[in-house]
Amino acid sequence: MEKADIKSYSKAELGVFLKALGEKEFHASQIFRWLHSGVSSFEEMSDLSLSLRGKLNEKTRITCPVILRKQRSGKDGTVKYLWELSDKNSVESVLMSYQHGNSICISTQAGCRMGCAFCASCKNGLARSLEPSEMLDQVIFAQKDENVKISNIVMMGIGEPLDNMSNVIKFLDLINTEGGLFIGHRHISLSTCGLCDEIDILAEKRLQLTLSVSLHAPFNELRSKLMPVNRKYPLELLMRSCKKYFEKTGRRISYEYAMIRGVNDTKACAEKLTKLLKGQNCHVNLILLNRIKESEFLPSSRETVSQFMSILTDNGIKATIRRRLGPDIDASCGQLRRQAIASSEVQTI
Ligand code: SAH
């Protein structure tokens, strides 16, 4: 029988599990603390009896990713990790340091099936979704490896978080538990390509997350070309879900807009975007497209981005141009994993 993934258990589930083993429930807090501090074996849990450690080892396993590659930007110190998971799949994370603290961008799936035309993450399709423990591990082990405290998390790495909804919700619960990393939801952003049904479910949970919505185009025809998800959930439905999300949670939506030269950076696009977002309490993040090998798309010029932003702000839409971190280490979604797959260093299923 396959051993259970113990780090994906909540404290309450650990308690139930311990009881079933004939052990005292109070050990759950000790075990939880050890797991979330990044131990790789039960032997390290020195305040547990040898017999309990033996039982845990017999029935469960501790996930512990291996660093396949690590790159540090010479420009801004951003660190990018390529992790190997226990089944040899790989995912990426990017650790960024800001004045207000350290932030990590984590992956939620190995690969992606959303098929956005400009994104490197989906080019090999979806291998599998990550377990809650595997999302946690990216934070735990980056923190340990760099000897820093991470205070903010963005779920903007490889994968579509809302295509892995139940594990993402579990992760959000685990990371906000005392004794673990204990990072509040206000310090976490979740980025989605716009799965409306799942946005609606998330809204009902009333978590205090920041929801980032990858918009990238204000016209359905263009958005459907860039992002196939728009065929299922066109802009009218997306805007309806976003407004509902704000009403339920009181959290303003952050819209991501990657500027692609001659594609979505025209005056007509800026004007239409203004109309689309009028009256919403939201924020637009303009990002310069990162060039990827697999597509012909180019980033817009800085001048075009400034003009685009002016149209938004002149019309009362809050917008900023996002600073690019780690430009010399391909610090955007999926590029390292793609390179590694291409050079067959890592295996996909
Ligand atoms: N699936 C989620 C989260 C992962 S992608 C989503 O779609 O939001 C994280 C962000 O990076 C998204 O806004 C995505 O559209 C953007 N992105 C992907 N490839 C990019 C590229 N080449 N340049 C700039 N942004 C990109």
Boltz pocket constraint, residues with backbone or C-beta under 6 A from the ligand:
constraints:
  - pocket:
      binder: B
      contacts: [[A, 114], [A, 116], [A, 118], [A, 119], [A, 120], [A, 155], [A, 156], [A, 157], [A, 158], [A, 159], [A, 160], [A, 161], [A, 191], [A, 192], [A, 193], [A, 194], [A, 212], [A, 213], [A, 214], [A, 256], [A, 258], [A, 287], [A, 288], [A, 289], [A, 290], [A, 291], [A, 292], [A, 332], [A, 333]]
      max_distance: 6.0
